[in-house]
Amino acid sequence: MSEAKLQLEAVDKIYNAGGARQVHAVRSLDMTVAPGEIVALLGSSGCGKTSTLRMIAGFEEATRGSIRLDGREIHRLAPAKRNVAMAFEGYSLYPPLTVRENIAFALKSSSLSKTAVAERVGEMAHMLEIEDVLDRYPSSISGGQQQRASLGRALIRDAGLYLLDEPMGQLEPQLRALLRGRIKFYIKERGLTAILVTHDQTEANALADRIAVMEDGVLQQFDSPAHLKDRPANLFTGTFIGEPPMNVFEAEVRADSGRLRFGLSGGVVLDYAEEEFSEALRRTLAQKLRVTLGVRPHAVRLAAEGAPAEVTANQWLGDQTHIAARFAGGSIVTVEHHHAPYAKGETIGVVLGSADLHVFDSQTGAAISHGGALA
C-alpha cells in the first residue's frame, strides 16, 4: 500500500456564498500531513472539521485554495479519481449486499484472487470483531456493527489516503478502547496516511501522531498531543484540551523587590521569586498590566500553607478524586490520585507552582509563557 503526502493551502469553505445566510465554515486552512502520519481533526460541532474532511474526499467543493495528494492536485477531481478511502459516520453500506460482500466490494477492481480476497476480508472482520455477522445484511445488524463494517470496507482498500469520520462513535467504551489499539497498529504497520475526524479527545490522543484543533473554521494549533497539553498556542487550545479542563484566572501583574506577583480576584495573590521565571519572560510581563493564568487540575497541589479555597464538590472516580472549590472569586478543580476525604464546605490550601503556570495575553488569548519560560 502506498504512502502519500497531503497538502492543504489556503483552503476556504463558504456555504451559500453571497447569500443572506452565508456560513464561512473553513477559513484559510494550511496543513501538511506527512506520509505515514495519522492526523486527527478535533473540535466541537460546527468547527469545520467535517467540512475539511469532505473537501479532501471530494464531497464538498473548496471555495478557495488547493488540495494536493502526493504532489497531485485533487481538489478539482471527482471523488472516485482521488485515490481516497473514506469511512463515513453514517455507515453508507450497500443494503442488498451482505457485510462480507460490502467489505469485499472495495477490492472488486483489484487483481486479487477470490481466495486472497476472502482471506483479507476475514482478517479485517477478525480485527474489527464482526466475524459473526459477515453473512448478514446491514439492516439486520446493530449500528455499531454497521459502523465497523463501513470502517473495514475503507481500511481494506489500497488507497493513497484514508479518511475516517467519527469511525467508532457508535461503539461502547470497552470495544472502542480495544479497537483503537488494533486500528492504529494496522495503519502504522502498513505505513498508511490517515485523517481522523473526532470530537473525542481520548480517541484523538490514542490514535493520532498530531492533532489539528479547530474552532469557528480556524486552525488553532496543529501539534503533538503532548505539546497541545503542555504548550498550548492560545487560551482556546489550553482550555479545550484536557480533562478536567484547565483552570483559568484573570490576574494583575506586579513586580518589585525581586518578587513577581499575580493578583487574582478575591484578594488572592500568587507570589514568586523573580528567578523562577526567565529574564525574557520577566521583561515581557513588565509590559503587561493584566494577563490570564492557566493551570491544569493535575498540577494543582493541596497544602496547609496554600491559598484558602472552600470545597464545593468531591467526586471519587475509582482511580482519582476530582475536587472543586471556591477560589479567587471563581472556582478551581484539582485532581488527587487517591481517595481524598475533603467534605463540602471544608477549607483547603491551594498551591500553584510557577513551573505549572501557563500565561496568556488577556486581549488576544495568545500564549505568553509555559512553566516560567516564553512560549
TISE-586674 format. One record per residue (C-alpha): residue number from 1; residue in three letters; x, y, z. Coordinates in nm, 3 decimals, padded with zeros to 5 digits, always signed. Example, Ala and Ser with C-alpha at 12.3 -4.5 7.8 and 13.67 -1.06 7.14 Angstrom:
+-----+------+---------+---------+---------+
! pos ! code !       X !       Y !       Z !
+-----+------+---------+---------+---------+
!   1 !  Ala ! +01.230 ! -00.450 ! +00.780 !
!   2 !  Ser ! +01.367 ! -00.106 ! +00.714 !
+-----+------+---------+---------+---------+
END
This chain:
+-----+------+---------+---------+---------+
! pos ! code !       X !       Y !       Z !
+-----+------+---------+---------+---------+
!   1 !  Met ! +00.000 ! +00.000 ! +00.000 !
!   2 !  Ser ! +00.125 ! +00.348 ! -00.083 !
!   3 !  Glu ! +00.227 ! +00.632 ! +00.142 !
!   4 !  Ala ! +00.117 ! +00.981 ! +00.038 !
!   5 !  Lys ! +00.171 ! +01.339 ! +00.149 !
!   6 !  Leu ! -00.134 ! +01.562 ! +00.179 !
!   7 !  Gln ! -00.111 ! +01.941 ! +00.148 !
!   8 !  Leu ! -00.389 ! +02.192 ! +00.206 !
!   9 !  Glu ! -00.305 ! +02.551 ! +00.112 !
!  10 !  Ala ! -00.529 ! +02.849 ! +00.197 !
!  11 !  Val ! -00.840 ! +02.631 ! +00.181 !
!  12 !  Asp ! -01.171 ! +02.808 ! +00.241 !
!  13 !  Lys ! -01.522 ! +02.669 ! +00.251 !
!  14 !  Ile ! -01.816 ! +02.910 ! +00.231 !
!  15 !  Tyr ! -02.168 ! +02.773 ! +00.223 !
!  16 !  Asn ! -02.435 ! +02.987 ! +00.049 !
!  17 !  Ala ! -02.164 ! +03.229 ! -00.065 !
!  18 !  Gly ! -02.306 ! +03.577 ! -00.123 !
!  19 !  Gly ! -02.638 ! +03.479 ! +00.029 !
!  20 !  Ala ! -02.817 ! +03.617 ! +00.333 !
!  21 !  Arg ! -02.718 ! +03.313 ! +00.538 !
!  22 !  Gln ! -02.356 ! +03.275 ! +00.431 !
!  23 !  Val ! -02.153 ! +03.043 ! +00.653 !
!  24 !  His ! -01.772 ! +03.057 ! +00.646 !
!  25 !  Ala ! -01.711 ! +02.701 ! +00.765 !
!  26 !  Val ! -01.335 ! +02.676 ! +00.699 !
!  27 !  Arg ! -01.104 ! +02.977 ! +00.692 !
!  28 !  Ser ! -00.770 ! +02.985 ! +00.506 !
!  29 !  Leu ! -00.661 ! +02.642 ! +00.624 !
!  30 !  Asp ! -00.296 ! +02.549 ! +00.573 !
!  31 !  Met ! -00.197 ! +02.198 ! +00.676 !
!  32 !  Thr ! +00.053 ! +01.935 ! +00.565 !
!  33 !  Val ! +00.011 ! +01.568 ! +00.657 !
!  34 !  Ala ! +00.331 ! +01.365 ! +00.620 !
!  35 !  Pro ! +00.337 ! +01.023 ! +00.453 !
!  36 !  Gly ! +00.250 ! +00.751 ! +00.702 !
!  37 !  Glu ! +00.114 ! +01.001 ! +00.955 !
!  38 !  Ile ! -00.215 ! +00.976 ! +01.143 !
!  39 !  Val ! -00.374 ! +01.318 ! +01.198 !
!  40 !  Ala ! -00.688 ! +01.394 ! +01.398 !
!  41 !  Leu ! -00.914 ! +01.690 ! +01.326 !
!  42 !  Leu ! -01.051 ! +01.776 ! +01.669 !
!  43 !  Gly ! -01.310 ! +02.033 ! +01.770 !
!  44 !  Ser ! -01.665 ! +02.095 ! +01.879 !
!  45 !  Ser ! -01.966 ! +02.069 ! +01.648 !
!  46 !  Gly ! -01.956 ! +02.329 ! +01.371 !
!  47 !  Cys ! -01.582 ! +02.396 ! +01.399 !
!  48 !  Gly ! -01.514 ! +02.297 ! +01.035 !
!  49 !  Lys ! -01.351 ! +01.957 ! +01.080 !
!  50 !  Thr ! -01.611 ! +01.755 ! +00.885 !
!  51 !  Ser ! -01.626 ! +02.018 ! +00.608 !
!  52 !  Thr ! -01.248 ! +01.987 ! +00.578 !
!  53 !  Leu ! -01.266 ! +01.609 ! +00.552 !
!  54 !  Arg ! -01.543 ! +01.625 ! +00.293 !
!  55 !  Met ! -01.343 ! +01.871 ! +00.080 !
!  56 !  Ile ! -01.046 ! +01.633 ! +00.084 !
!  57 !  Ala ! -01.274 ! +01.344 ! -00.013 !
!  58 !  Gly ! -01.441 ! +01.548 ! -00.289 !
!  59 !  Phe ! -01.793 ! +01.550 ! -00.148 !
!  60 !  Glu ! -01.769 ! +01.926 ! -00.092 !
!  61 !  Glu ! -01.609 ! +02.175 ! -00.329 !
!  62 !  Ala ! -01.340 ! +02.401 ! -00.185 !
!  63 !  Thr ! -01.440 ! +02.767 ! -00.227 !
!  64 !  Arg ! -01.077 ! +02.872 ! -00.246 !
!  65 !  Gly ! -00.735 ! +02.716 ! -00.210 !
!  66 !  Ser ! -00.573 ! +02.394 ! -00.323 !
!  67 !  Ile ! -00.555 ! +02.034 ! -00.203 !
!  68 !  Arg ! -00.266 ! +01.814 ! -00.317 !
!  69 !  Leu ! -00.214 ! +01.445 ! -00.256 !
!  70 !  Asp ! +00.134 ! +01.311 ! -00.331 !
!  71 !  Gly ! +00.202 ! +01.624 ! -00.539 !
!  72 !  Arg ! -00.113 ! +01.582 ! -00.749 !
!  73 !  Glu ! -00.385 ! +01.848 ! -00.733 !
!  74 !  Ile ! -00.704 ! +01.668 ! -00.640 !
!  75 !  His ! -00.945 ! +01.947 ! -00.543 !
!  76 !  Arg ! -01.092 ! +01.959 ! -00.894 !
!  77 !  Leu ! -01.112 ! +01.582 ! -00.938 !
!  78 !  Ala ! -01.421 ! +01.367 ! -00.889 !
!  79 !  Pro ! -01.415 ! +01.167 ! -00.562 !
!  80 !  Ala ! -01.357 ! +00.839 ! -00.746 !
!  81 !  Lys ! -01.039 ! +00.976 ! -00.908 !
!  82 !  Arg ! -00.873 ! +01.096 ! -00.586 !
!  83 !  Asn ! -00.747 ! +00.757 ! -00.462 !
!  84 !  Val ! -00.901 ! +00.824 ! -00.121 !
!  85 !  Ala ! -01.081 ! +00.572 ! +00.103 !
!  86 !  Met ! -01.340 ! +00.702 ! +00.346 !
!  87 !  Ala ! -01.535 ! +00.557 ! +00.636 !
!  88 !  Phe ! -01.847 ! +00.762 ! +00.700 !
!  89 !  Glu ! -02.012 ! +00.833 ! +01.032 !
!  90 !  Gly ! -02.340 ! +00.731 ! +00.863 !
!  91 !  Tyr ! -02.207 ! +00.387 ! +00.754 !
!  92 !  Ser ! -02.321 ! +00.406 ! +00.383 !
!  93 !  Leu ! -02.325 ! +00.029 ! +00.333 !
!  94 !  Tyr ! -02.497 ! -00.127 ! +00.032 !
!  95 !  Pro ! -02.828 ! -00.273 ! +00.162 !
!  96 !  Pro ! -02.856 ! -00.559 ! -00.095 !
!  97 !  Leu ! -02.508 ! -00.689 ! -00.007 !
!  98 !  Thr ! -02.404 ! -00.887 ! +00.299 !
!  99 !  Val ! -02.140 ! -00.747 ! +00.533 !
! 100 !  Arg ! -01.886 ! -00.980 ! +00.371 !
! 101 !  Glu ! -01.979 ! -00.855 ! +00.024 !
! 102 !  Asn ! -01.974 ! -00.491 ! +00.139 !
! 103 !  Ile ! -01.617 ! -00.520 ! +00.269 !
! 104 !  Ala ! -01.503 ! -00.721 ! -00.034 !
! 105 !  Phe ! -01.660 ! -00.466 ! -00.270 !
! 106 !  Ala ! -01.363 ! -00.236 ! -00.207 !
! 107 !  Leu ! -01.137 ! -00.499 ! -00.367 !
! 108 !  Lys ! -01.359 ! -00.558 ! -00.670 !
! 109 !  Ser ! -01.126 ! -00.378 ! -00.911 !
! 110 !  Ser ! -00.809 ! -00.539 ! -00.771 !
! 111 !  Ser ! -00.624 ! -00.828 ! -00.930 !
! 112 !  Leu ! -00.656 ! -01.044 ! -00.620 !
! 113 !  Ser ! -00.792 ! -01.396 ! -00.647 !
! 114 !  Lys ! -01.120 ! -01.489 ! -00.475 !
! 115 !  Thr ! -00.922 ! -01.680 ! -00.217 !
! 116 !  Ala ! -00.698 ! -01.382 ! -00.142 !
! 117 !  Val ! -01.000 ! -01.150 ! -00.118 !
! 118 !  Ala ! -01.171 ! -01.392 ! +00.123 !
! 119 !  Glu ! -00.858 ! -01.407 ! +00.339 !
! 120 !  Arg ! -00.829 ! -01.029 ! +00.359 !
! 121 !  Val ! -01.196 ! -00.987 ! +00.440 !
! 122 !  Gly ! -01.163 ! -01.249 ! +00.714 !
! 123 !  Glu ! -00.860 ! -01.075 ! +00.863 !
! 124 !  Met ! -01.040 ! -00.739 ! +00.861 !
! 125 !  Ala ! -01.351 ! -00.889 ! +01.019 !
! 126 !  His ! -01.139 ! -01.051 ! +01.290 !
! 127 !  Met ! -00.965 ! -00.722 ! +01.369 !
! 128 !  Leu ! -01.299 ! -00.539 ! +01.395 !
! 129 !  Glu ! -01.481 ! -00.815 ! +01.586 !
! 130 !  Ile ! -01.753 ! -00.867 ! +01.322 !
! 131 !  Glu ! -01.677 ! -01.222 ! +01.209 !
! 132 !  Asp ! -02.013 ! -01.343 ! +01.336 !
! 133 !  Val ! -02.215 ! -01.104 ! +01.114 !
! 134 !  Leu ! -02.029 ! -01.141 ! +00.784 !
! 135 !  Asp ! -02.316 ! -01.322 ! +00.615 !
! 136 !  Arg ! -02.588 ! -01.092 ! +00.744 !
! 137 !  Tyr ! -02.733 ! -00.786 ! +00.570 !
! 138 !  Pro ! -02.680 ! -00.430 ! +00.702 !
! 139 !  Ser ! -03.046 ! -00.391 ! +00.804 !
! 140 !  Ser ! -03.022 ! -00.690 ! +01.039 !
! 141 !  Ile ! -02.718 ! -00.577 ! +01.243 !
! 142 !  Ser ! -02.667 ! -00.307 ! +01.504 !
! 143 !  Gly ! -02.544 ! +00.046 ! +01.437 !
! 144 !  Gly ! -02.208 ! -00.035 ! +01.594 !
! 145 !  Gln ! -02.167 ! -00.340 ! +01.371 !
! 146 !  Gln ! -02.260 ! -00.137 ! +01.065 !
! 147 !  Gln ! -02.003 ! +00.124 ! +01.162 !
! 148 !  Arg ! -01.731 ! -00.138 ! +01.193 !
! 149 !  Ala ! -01.829 ! -00.286 ! +00.856 !
! 150 !  Ser ! -01.802 ! +00.058 ! +00.698 !
! 151 !  Leu ! -01.462 ! +00.106 ! +00.861 !
! 152 !  Gly ! -01.347 ! -00.233 ! +00.734 !
! 153 !  Arg ! -01.456 ! -00.152 ! +00.380 !
! 154 !  Ala ! -01.245 ! +00.166 ! +00.389 !
! 155 !  Leu ! -00.934 ! +00.019 ! +00.552 !
! 156 !  Ile ! -00.917 ! -00.285 ! +00.325 !
! 157 !  Arg ! -00.875 ! -00.067 ! +00.017 !
! 158 !  Asp ! -00.537 ! +00.010 ! -00.138 !
! 159 !  Ala ! -00.559 ! +00.391 ! -00.132 !
! 160 !  Gly ! -00.326 ! +00.688 ! -00.102 !
! 161 !  Leu ! -00.520 ! +00.838 ! +00.188 !
! 162 !  Tyr ! -00.770 ! +00.710 ! +00.447 !
! 163 !  Leu ! -01.037 ! +00.943 ! +00.584 !
! 164 !  Leu ! -01.218 ! +00.830 ! +00.897 !
! 165 !  Asp ! -01.522 ! +01.034 ! +01.004 !
! 166 !  Glu ! -01.611 ! +00.956 ! +01.369 !
! 167 !  Pro ! -01.533 ! +00.589 ! +01.289 !
! 168 !  Met ! -01.617 ! +00.450 ! +01.633 !
! 169 !  Gly ! -01.884 ! +00.689 ! +01.757 !
! 170 !  Gln ! -02.147 ! +00.413 ! +01.793 !
! 171 !  Leu ! -01.933 ! +00.171 ! +01.992 !
! 172 !  Glu ! -01.938 ! +00.107 ! +02.365 !
! 173 !  Pro ! -01.628 ! +00.234 ! +02.553 !
! 174 !  Gln ! -01.467 ! -00.108 ! +02.611 !
! 175 !  Leu ! -01.483 ! -00.203 ! +02.243 !
! 176 !  Arg ! -01.364 ! +00.140 ! +02.136 !
! 177 !  Ala ! -01.058 ! +00.109 ! +02.359 !
! 178 !  Leu ! -00.980 ! -00.235 ! +02.214 !
! 179 !  Leu ! -01.023 ! -00.130 ! +01.851 !
! 180 !  Arg ! -00.826 ! +00.194 ! +01.884 !
! 181 !  Gly ! -00.510 ! -00.005 ! +01.951 !
! 182 !  Arg ! -00.577 ! -00.254 ! +01.671 !
! 183 !  Ile ! -00.660 ! +00.013 ! +01.414 !
! 184 !  Lys ! -00.354 ! +00.223 ! +01.497 !
! 185 !  Phe ! -00.130 ! -00.084 ! +01.470 !
! 186 !  Tyr ! -00.291 ! -00.175 ! +01.134 !
! 187 !  Ile ! -00.237 ! +00.175 ! +00.993 !
! 188 !  Lys ! +00.116 ! +00.213 ! +01.126 !
! 189 !  Glu ! +00.228 ! -00.137 ! +01.026 !
! 190 !  Arg ! +00.135 ! -00.062 ! +00.664 !
! 191 !  Gly ! +00.263 ! +00.296 ! +00.658 !
! 192 !  Leu ! -00.076 ! +00.438 ! +00.565 !
! 193 !  Thr ! -00.162 ! +00.808 ! +00.574 !
! 194 !  Ala ! -00.486 ! +00.874 ! +00.760 !
! 195 !  Ile ! -00.702 ! +01.163 ! +00.882 !
! 196 !  Leu ! -00.949 ! +01.110 ! +01.161 !
! 197 !  Val ! -01.238 ! +01.344 ! +01.246 !
! 198 !  Thr ! -01.349 ! +01.324 ! +01.607 !
! 199 !  His ! -01.483 ! +01.529 ! +01.896 !
! 200 !  Asp ! -01.340 ! +01.275 ! +02.142 !
! 201 !  Gln ! -01.006 ! +01.386 ! +02.291 !
! 202 !  Thr ! -00.927 ! +01.036 ! +02.416 !
! 203 !  Glu ! -00.968 ! +00.895 ! +02.066 !
! 204 !  Ala ! -00.756 ! +01.170 ! +01.912 !
! 205 !  Asn ! -00.479 ! +01.126 ! +02.170 !
! 206 !  Ala ! -00.480 ! +00.747 ! +02.135 !
! 207 !  Leu ! -00.474 ! +00.732 ! +01.755 !
! 208 !  Ala ! -00.308 ! +01.046 ! +01.620 !
! 209 !  Asp ! +00.055 ! +01.144 ! +01.576 !
! 210 !  Arg ! -00.060 ! +01.506 ! +01.555 !
! 211 !  Ile ! -00.389 ! +01.677 ! +01.630 !
! 212 !  Ala ! -00.535 ! +01.977 ! +01.445 !
! 213 !  Val ! -00.753 ! +02.171 ! +01.690 !
! 214 !  Met ! -01.019 ! +02.373 ! +01.508 !
! 215 !  Glu ! -01.271 ! +02.634 ! +01.620 !
! 216 !  Asp ! -01.502 ! +02.854 ! +01.411 !
! 217 !  Gly ! -01.336 ! +02.729 ! +01.093 !
! 218 !  Val ! -00.986 ! +02.834 ! +01.206 !
! 219 !  Leu ! -00.695 ! +02.602 ! +01.277 !
! 220 !  Gln ! -00.597 ! +02.694 ! +01.633 !
! 221 !  Gln ! -00.296 ! +02.462 ! +01.670 !
! 222 !  Phe ! -00.152 ! +02.164 ! +01.484 !
! 223 !  Asp ! +00.079 ! +01.973 ! +01.714 !
! 224 !  Ser ! +00.153 ! +01.652 ! +01.901 !
! 225 !  Pro ! -00.085 ! +01.551 ! +02.181 !
! 226 !  Ala ! +00.186 ! +01.624 ! +02.439 !
! 227 !  His ! +00.254 ! +01.976 ! +02.308 !
! 228 !  Leu ! -00.116 ! +02.060 ! +02.289 !
! 229 !  Lys ! -00.142 ! +01.988 ! +02.659 !
! 230 !  Asp ! +00.192 ! +02.123 ! +02.779 !
! 231 !  Arg ! +00.242 ! +02.412 ! +02.536 !
! 232 !  Pro ! -00.097 ! +02.532 ! +02.408 !
! 233 !  Ala ! -00.062 ! +02.809 ! +02.148 !
! 234 !  Asn ! -00.356 ! +03.007 ! +02.285 !
! 235 !  Leu ! -00.619 ! +03.017 ! +02.555 !
! 236 !  Phe ! -00.874 ! +02.831 ! +02.342 !
! 237 !  Thr ! -00.648 ! +02.530 ! +02.292 !
! 238 !  Gly ! -00.540 ! +02.542 ! +02.655 !
! 239 !  Thr ! -00.897 ! +02.523 ! +02.784 !
! 240 !  Phe ! -01.030 ! +02.290 ! +02.514 !
! 241 !  Ile ! -00.762 ! +02.024 ! +02.556 !
! 242 !  Gly ! -00.751 ! +01.833 ! +02.881 !
! 243 !  Glu ! -00.997 ! +01.665 ! +03.117 !
! 244 !  Pro ! -01.087 ! +01.816 ! +03.355 !
! 245 !  Pro ! -01.037 ! +02.147 ! +03.170 !
! 246 !  Met ! -00.762 ! +02.391 ! +03.259 !
! 247 !  Asn ! -00.831 ! +02.627 ! +03.549 !
! 248 !  Val ! -00.823 ! +02.989 ! +03.431 !
! 249 !  Phe ! -00.788 ! +03.316 ! +03.629 !
! 250 !  Glu ! -00.758 ! +03.681 ! +03.532 !
! 251 !  Ala ! -00.460 ! +03.841 ! +03.708 !
! 252 !  Glu ! -00.285 ! +04.174 ! +03.759 !
! 253 !  Val ! +00.093 ! +04.160 ! +03.721 !
! 254 !  Arg ! +00.321 ! +04.331 ! +03.973 !
! 255 !  Ala ! +00.699 ! +04.307 ! +04.002 !
! 256 !  Asp ! +00.905 ! +04.460 ! +04.284 !
! 257 !  Ser ! +01.179 ! +04.374 ! +04.534 !
! 258 !  Gly ! +01.281 ! +04.062 ! +04.346 !
! 259 !  Arg ! +00.929 ! +03.918 ! +04.355 !
! 260 !  Leu ! +00.677 ! +03.860 ! +04.078 !
! 261 !  Arg ! +00.318 ! +03.871 ! +04.197 !
! 262 !  Phe ! -00.008 ! +03.787 ! +04.025 !
! 263 !  Gly ! -00.312 ! +03.945 ! +04.189 !
! 264 !  Leu ! -00.628 ! +03.738 ! +04.143 !
! 265 !  Ser ! -00.986 ! +03.822 ! +04.237 !
! 266 !  Gly ! -01.094 ! +03.785 ! +04.595 !
! 267 !  Gly ! -00.764 ! +03.920 ! +04.728 !
! 268 !  Val ! -00.565 ! +03.609 ! +04.632 !
! 269 !  Val ! -00.201 ! +03.684 ! +04.546 !
! 270 !  Leu ! +00.037 ! +03.432 ! +04.387 !
! 271 !  Asp ! +00.384 ! +03.536 ! +04.498 !
! 272 !  Tyr ! +00.701 ! +03.402 ! +04.334 !
! 273 !  Ala ! +01.073 ! +03.478 ! +04.333 !
! 274 !  Glu ! +01.172 ! +03.651 ! +04.008 !
! 275 !  Glu ! +01.437 ! +03.387 ! +03.936 !
! 276 !  Glu ! +01.160 ! +03.128 ! +03.892 !
! 277 !  Phe ! +01.088 ! +03.298 ! +03.557 !
! 278 !  Ser ! +01.324 ! +03.353 ! +03.267 !
! 279 !  Glu ! +01.465 ! +03.701 ! +03.213 !
! 280 !  Ala ! +01.293 ! +03.725 ! +02.875 !
! 281 !  Leu ! +00.959 ! +03.642 ! +03.032 !
! 282 !  Arg ! +01.010 ! +03.894 ! +03.312 !
! 283 !  Arg ! +01.074 ! +04.166 ! +03.051 !
! 284 !  Thr ! +00.759 ! +04.067 ! +02.865 !
! 285 !  Leu ! +00.544 ! +04.063 ! +03.179 !
! 286 !  Ala ! +00.678 ! +04.403 ! +03.283 !
! 287 !  Gln ! +00.487 ! +04.546 ! +02.984 !
! 288 !  Lys ! +00.159 ! +04.379 ! +03.087 !
! 289 !  Leu ! -00.095 ! +04.512 ! +03.334 !
! 290 !  Arg ! -00.324 ! +04.210 ! +03.316 !
! 291 !  Val ! -00.281 ! +03.853 ! +03.195 !
! 292 !  Thr ! -00.478 ! +03.530 ! +03.205 !
! 293 !  Leu ! -00.327 ! +03.248 ! +03.408 !
! 294 !  Gly ! -00.396 ! +02.882 ! +03.341 !
! 295 !  Val ! -00.307 ! +02.574 ! +03.546 !
! 296 !  Arg ! -00.404 ! +02.214 ! +03.480 !
! 297 !  Pro ! -00.609 ! +02.041 ! +03.753 !
! 298 !  His ! -00.347 ! +01.764 ! +03.780 !
! 299 !  Ala ! -00.083 ! +02.030 ! +03.863 !
! 300 !  Val ! -00.278 ! +02.193 ! +04.149 !
! 301 !  Arg ! -00.128 ! +02.090 ! +04.485 !
! 302 !  Leu ! -00.306 ! +02.090 ! +04.818 !
! 303 !  Ala ! -00.106 ! +02.201 ! +05.122 !
! 304 !  Ala ! -00.183 ! +02.372 ! +05.451 !
! 305 !  Glu ! +00.027 ! +02.676 ! +05.360 !
! 306 !  Gly ! -00.159 ! +02.730 ! +05.030 !
! 307 !  Ala ! -00.415 ! +02.998 ! +04.944 !
! 308 !  Pro ! -00.754 ! +02.916 ! +05.101 !
! 309 !  Ala ! -01.030 ! +02.755 ! +04.895 !
! 310 !  Glu ! -01.371 ! +02.621 ! +05.002 !
! 311 !  Val ! -01.465 ! +02.272 ! +04.878 !
! 312 !  Thr ! -01.789 ! +02.266 ! +04.677 !
! 313 !  Ala ! -01.775 ! +01.912 ! +04.538 !
! 314 !  Asn ! -01.573 ! +01.594 ! +04.584 !
! 315 !  Gln ! -01.601 ! +01.317 ! +04.322 !
! 316 !  Trp ! -01.427 ! +00.982 ! +04.360 !
! 317 !  Leu ! -01.395 ! +00.824 ! +04.013 !
! 318 !  Gly ! -01.249 ! +00.491 ! +04.120 !
! 319 !  Asp ! -00.886 ! +00.578 ! +04.049 !
! 320 !  Gln ! -00.873 ! +00.951 ! +04.125 !
! 321 !  Thr ! -01.059 ! +01.225 ! +04.310 !
! 322 !  His ! -01.180 ! +01.546 ! +04.144 !
! 323 !  Ile ! -01.220 ! +01.826 ! +04.398 !
! 324 !  Ala ! -01.393 ! +02.153 ! +04.306 !
! 325 !  Ala ! -01.357 ! +02.455 ! +04.532 !
! 326 !  Arg ! -01.440 ! +02.826 ! +04.551 !
! 327 !  Phe ! -01.117 ! +03.012 ! +04.485 !
! 328 !  Ala ! -01.016 ! +03.365 ! +04.379 !
! 329 !  Gly ! -01.372 ! +03.478 ! +04.318 !
! 330 !  Gly ! -01.444 ! +03.177 ! +04.098 !
! 331 !  Ser ! -01.370 ! +02.808 ! +04.113 !
! 332 !  Ile ! -01.075 ! +02.573 ! +04.088 !
! 333 !  Val ! -01.058 ! +02.198 ! +04.022 !
! 334 !  Thr ! -00.779 ! +01.973 ! +04.143 !
! 335 !  Val ! -00.713 ! +01.603 ! +04.082 !
! 336 !  Glu ! -00.582 ! +01.376 ! +04.355 !
! 337 !  His ! -00.462 ! +01.024 ! +04.270 !
! 338 !  His ! -00.606 ! +00.874 ! +04.585 !
! 339 !  His ! -00.933 ! +00.884 ! +04.778 !
! 340 !  Ala ! -00.928 ! +01.238 ! +04.927 !
! 341 !  Pro ! -01.174 ! +01.277 ! +05.216 !
! 342 !  Tyr ! -01.246 ! +01.651 ! +05.190 !
! 343 !  Ala ! -01.605 ! +01.744 ! +05.276 !
! 344 !  Lys ! -01.821 ! +02.012 ! +05.116 !
! 345 !  Gly ! -01.762 ! +02.344 ! +05.293 !
! 346 !  Glu ! -01.418 ! +02.242 ! +05.421 !
! 347 !  Thr ! -01.127 ! +02.484 ! +05.369 !
! 348 !  Ile ! -00.825 ! +02.352 ! +05.181 !
! 349 !  Gly ! -00.495 ! +02.517 ! +05.087 !
! 350 !  Val ! -00.418 ! +02.554 ! +04.716 !
! 351 !  Val ! -00.060 ! +02.581 ! +04.583 !
! 352 !  Leu ! +00.010 ! +02.677 ! +04.221 !
! 353 !  Gly ! +00.376 ! +02.627 ! +04.133 !
! 354 !  Ser ! +00.546 ! +02.863 ! +03.888 !
! 355 !  Ala ! +00.659 ! +02.565 ! +03.678 !
! 356 !  Asp ! +00.292 ! +02.473 ! +03.624 !
! 357 !  Leu ! +00.166 ! +02.815 ! +03.516 !
! 358 !  His ! +00.052 ! +02.894 ! +03.163 !
! 359 !  Val ! +00.029 ! +03.268 ! +03.094 !
! 360 !  Phe ! -00.189 ! +03.407 ! +02.814 !
! 361 !  Asp ! -00.246 ! +03.755 ! +02.675 !
! 362 !  Ser ! -00.581 ! +03.871 ! +02.816 !
! 363 !  Gln ! -00.673 ! +04.057 ! +02.496 !
! 364 !  Thr ! -00.564 ! +03.818 ! +02.219 !
! 365 !  Gly ! -00.558 ! +03.487 ! +02.405 !
! 366 !  Ala ! -00.213 ! +03.410 ! +02.261 !
! 367 !  Ala ! +00.020 ! +03.213 ! +02.486 !
! 368 !  Ile ! +00.292 ! +03.420 ! +02.653 !
! 369 !  Ser ! +00.467 ! +03.152 ! +02.856 !
! 370 !  His ! +00.462 ! +02.796 ! +02.984 !
! 371 !  Gly ! +00.638 ! +02.689 ! +03.303 !
! 372 !  Gly ! +00.827 ! +03.013 ! +03.354 !
! 373 !  Ala ! +00.971 ! +03.048 ! +03.000 !
! 374 !  Leu ! +00.843 ! +03.230 ! +02.694 !
! 375 !  Ala ! +00.610 ! +03.027 ! +02.472 !
+-----+------+---------+---------+---------+
END
